[in-house]
Amino acid sequence: MRGAVAMSGNYGLMLNLMHQDAERDRAVTEQIAFYQQHRQLIQFGTFWRLVSPWQHPDFAAWMFVSPDKHEALVMAFSLVSLASAPLRLLHLAGLDAQARYQIDDSPTEIGGDELMYRGIFIDPPLNRDYTSRIWHLRCSQ
């Protein structure tokens, strides 16, 4: 979760690099590579807050949409997990309603209008404290 939150801002992780941890170092290396791959979209895309952490203290979500609306990154965060929490429905924003999008590497295409008005379920749910998920959307037309 720290990496996803950090890349949404100034990418500060506040880690003590003097304490060696191979697993942490591998995860940070992967997060930096992901950020470098999507830097243009994060820095210059339109930011949409989907679920405010100030209104929902257990959950937050936001997304970045490219200026041409052909690409987006959606980030969802579980701050505090709830016992037997229901599936969350996330309504996206800022997409081209007429376009069709692929989520991650799925061959399935979903209309921008459906993603914004019907939404998508976060499944499997984020059922632990301080976890996150990132989806990459690409226009398939």
Solvent accessible surface area in square Angstrom, and as a share of the most:
residue,aa,sasa,rsa
1,M,57,0.25
2,R,135,0.49
3,G,0,0.00
4,A,7,0.06
5,V,62,0.36
6,A,11,0.08
7,M,3,0.01
8,S,30,0.19
9,G,55,0.53
10,N,143,0.73
11,Y,42,0.16
12,G,47,0.45
13,L,26,0.13
14,M,184,0.82
15,L,49,0.24
16,N,77,0.40
17,L,130,0.65
18,M,169,0.75
19,H,121,0.54
20,Q,168,0.75
21,D,67,0.35
22,A,88,0.69
23,E,122,0.55
24,R,53,0.19
25,D,59,0.31
26,R,127,0.46
27,A,32,0.24
28,V,26,0.15
29,T,88,0.51
30,E,97,0.44
31,Q,51,0.23
32,I,68,0.35
33,A,55,0.42
34,F,57,0.24
35,Y,26,0.10
36,Q,107,0.48
37,Q,129,0.57
38,H,10,0.04
39,R,94,0.34
40,Q,128,0.57
41,L,10,0.05
42,I,14,0.07
43,Q,99,0.44
44,F,128,0.54
45,G,16,0.15
46,T,70,0.41
47,F,89,0.37
48,W,99,0.35
49,R,126,0.46
50,L,38,0.19
51,V,28,0.16
52,S,18,0.12
53,P,35,0.22
54,W,196,0.69
55,Q,141,0.63
56,H,85,0.38
57,P,104,0.66
58,D,23,0.12
59,F,7,0.03
60,A,3,0.02
61,A,0,0.00
62,W,34,0.12
63,M,0,0.00
64,F,8,0.03
65,V,3,0.02
66,S,14,0.09
67,P,108,0.68
68,D,86,0.45
69,K,86,0.36
70,H,95,0.43
71,E,52,0.23
72,A,0,0.00
73,L,0,0.00
74,V,0,0.00
75,M,0,0.00
76,A,0,0.00
77,F,1,0.00
78,S,5,0.03
79,L,35,0.18
80,V,74,0.43
81,S,41,0.26
82,L,94,0.47
83,A,102,0.79
84,S,117,0.76
85,A,47,0.37
86,P,107,0.67
87,L,85,0.42
88,R,76,0.28
89,L,78,0.39
90,L,3,0.01
91,H,83,0.37
92,L,6,0.03
93,A,21,0.16
94,G,13,0.12
95,L,7,0.03
96,D,50,0.26
97,A,34,0.26
98,Q,154,0.68
99,A,5,0.04
100,R,95,0.35
101,Y,0,0.00
102,Q,57,0.25
103,I,26,0.13
104,D,67,0.35
105,D,132,0.68
106,S,42,0.27
107,P,117,0.73
108,T,81,0.47
109,E,75,0.34
110,I,40,0.20
111,G,5,0.05
112,G,0,0.00
113,D,67,0.34
114,E,69,0.31
115,L,0,0.00
116,M,29,0.13
117,Y,159,0.60
118,R,137,0.50
119,G,0,0.00
120,I,22,0.11
121,F,104,0.44
122,I,3,0.02
123,D,94,0.49
124,P,88,0.55
125,P,52,0.32
126,L,26,0.13
127,N,109,0.56
128,R,166,0.60
129,D,71,0.37
130,Y,139,0.53
131,T,19,0.11
132,S,34,0.22
133,R,63,0.23
134,I,49,0.25
135,W,26,0.09
136,H,19,0.08
137,L,0,0.00
138,R,113,0.41
139,C,25,0.15
140,S,40,0.26
141,Q,140,0.62
